[in-house]
Amino acid sequence: MKRSRINAIMGEAAELIRAHGFVLPPFANWTPEEFLARKDLARAVIEARCGWDITDYGAGDFDRMGLFLFTLRNGRLADLQRGGGMCYAEKLLISREGQLSPMHTHVIKAEDIINRGGATLVVELFGSDDAGGFAPDRGGRVFCDGIAREFGPGERLALRPGESVTLMPGDWHAFWGEGGDVLVGEVSTVNDDETDNIFREPIGRFAEVEEDEAPAHLLVSDYARWLG
């Protein structure tokens, strides 16, 4: 993705988030230079990979297959492993109309996917085989706003604003906006986007960035190169 497109998406996303009454944390507004100057104070933000995240999954067609994310907070895997401490994470996502977030599951993370406002969020579901792999002929069970719901292979949930689904490791899922863009909340156990996203197809989690202009704000995938 071109950096200029990423910068534009950030601006559009910030407007949509504000329109729904959400406010991003102060570090969301830092320039790369401000982030660099404050990197020692912001070490917890950097290590938890909180912040801006825009991906086309390496496919080069963001409008067709992509996702906007902002990680608001993220715990530590060590706490999760010992069963105490900061074991949770929270994100805001924007799923655009017809924009696919492709079929995937997680090994560790359980998550609530919440329609925070906008249009309808469609979530397509499949179960796992005995080894945890994608099973095109299996369904399973999820919880929608705390109510158990059995699903068949390929069943699609239509989440309206305020509605949610709880997905456990091994619940294969894809999603997209229908009828317009959707502001999505994600509340989960500790999030590790580098190792805990298992895609059905061999695709990348992060975009390859073409630097055609300076970044307005750093992506989480920029931290290692910009901040060390």
N, C-alpha and C positions, 0 to 999 in steps of 0.2 A: 504494500500500500504506500502511496505517496504521503509524505509527512503533511503536505498541504491538505490532503483529504482527511487525515487524522485530526488535524487542528480544526477543520470545519465541523467534523462530527462532534468534537468536544464542545464546541460552541452551541450546536443544535441540541445536544444532550443536556447541557446545563440549563438551557431555556425550558425544555420539557420538564426537567426535574423541578425547577422553580414553579412552573405552572401547576404542578400537583402538590405544592405546599411543602416540598422537601428542601432542605438546605444541606449542601455538602460541607464537610469540615474545612477549617481554614487552610490546611496544606493543599487542598485541591486547587487553590488559586496561586500557589507559588510558581514563579518562573523557574526554569532550570538553574539559573544563577542563584536564586534565593534558596532552592533546595540544596545546592552544593554548599552554600554558606552555612546552612543549618543542619548538615547531614549528621553531625555528632549528636545533636539534640534529638534528631528524628530517626535515630538508629532503630527504634522499635517499629516505626512505620516501614522503614526500608526492609528490615529483616522479615517482617510479616507480609511484605509485598502488598501493602495497602495502597490504593490510589487508582489512577486511570488505566483502563485495559480495553483496547479496541482490537478486534481480530476479524480477519477474513478466513481464518483456518488455513492460510497458505494457498487458497484457491484463486485469489486475485479477483473476486467478484463479490464485494461486500454487500451489495444490495440483494443478491440472491442467497448468499450463505455467509453469515457474519453475526456479530453480536457486540453490543456496547456493554461494558461492565465498569463499576466502580466499587472496589473493595473498601468498605467503611471501617471494618475491624476484623482481626484475625488472630486466633489463639496460637498456641504452640503444640506441636506434635508431641513433645516430651510430656506436657501436661496431660494430653489425651491418653498417652500410653500408661501413665501412672494413675489415671483416674481422678485427678484433682487439679484445680487451677483454671486457667483460661482455655476452655475446651470448645469454644464456639467461634463462629464467624458470621459476618453480615455483609451483603452486597446489595447494590442497586443495579438492575439491568434494564436495557431498552431493547425490546424485540420488535423490530419494524414489521409492517404489514407484508406478509409473504416471505419474510427473511428467515431462512432456515438456520436453526442451531442444531447441528446434525446429531444422529443417533449415537448415544454414548452412555456409559455408566461409570460408577465409582467403586473403588475397592474399600475405601475407608469412610468416605463422607456420606452421612445422611443429611437430607436437606428438605426444607419447606420451600416450595416455589409459590409465590403469592402474587396475584394480580393486584397491584397497588393503584391502578387507574388507567383509563384509556379504553381501548377496544377489548376484544376477546383474545385470550391466550390459549392456543391449541397445544395440547401436550399429547404426543403419540407414545404409546407404551408397549413394551414387550417384556417377557420374562427371560430368565437365564437358564442355560442347561446346567447339568450337575457340576460342571467345572467353572461356572460363572460366566460362560461365553454367551453371546447373543443366540437366542432361541426363537426362530421365526414362527414356531408352532406352539409356544407357551405363553400363557398369561400369568396372572399373579394377583396380589392384593395390595392396595394402597389405602391411605386415609385422606379423605377430602374434608378439610375443616374438622378433623377428629372423627369423622364417620367412616367406618370401613366400607370399601368398595372393591368388589372383584372386577378384574378386567381381562378381556380376551386378547389374544395376540393382535397387535396393531390397532387396538381400540384407542380412540381419540377423546380426550377430555376437553371440554370447552369451559375454561375458567373465566368467569366474568369478574369485574372489579370487586375486590373484597374476598374472592374465593381463593382457595389454596389446595395444594396437594403435597403430601409428605412422601418422599422417595427415599428408599433404603438402598444400601449397596446391593448391586445386582438387578435393580429395576432399570432396564434400558429405556431411554427416553430421548425424544427430539421435540422441539417446540418452535412456534412461530406466531406472529400476530395475525389476527383475522379481523378485517373490517377497519383496520387502522393500526397505529403504533400502540405499544403497551409498555407502561412502566411496571417493572417486575421487581419484587423483593425476593431475596434469598437469605434465609436464616439456616445455618448449618453447623455441623461439627467442624473442627479445624479444616481449613481449605488448603490444598496443595495442588495448584494448577499445573505444576511442572511434571508431576508423576502420577496423580490420582484421577486423570481423565482418560478413560479407555474408550476409544472410538471404534465404531463398527468398521469403518473404512480407514485405511492408513492415511490420515491427514494430520496436519500440524495444529497445535493449540494456539500458537502466536503468529502474528503477521510478520512478514519480512518488510522492513521499512526502507523506502527510497527517500533519501534526504534531499528533497527539492526545495525546502525552506527550513528555517529554524523551528524547533518545537515550541509550541505555546506552553505546554506543560509536559512533564515526563510521563511516559508510560511505565508500568511496573517492569516491563521487559527492557526498559532503558537503564534501570538503576545500576546494574553491574558495570556498564560501560561508562556512565556519566558520574557515578558516585563512588565507585570502587567497592 
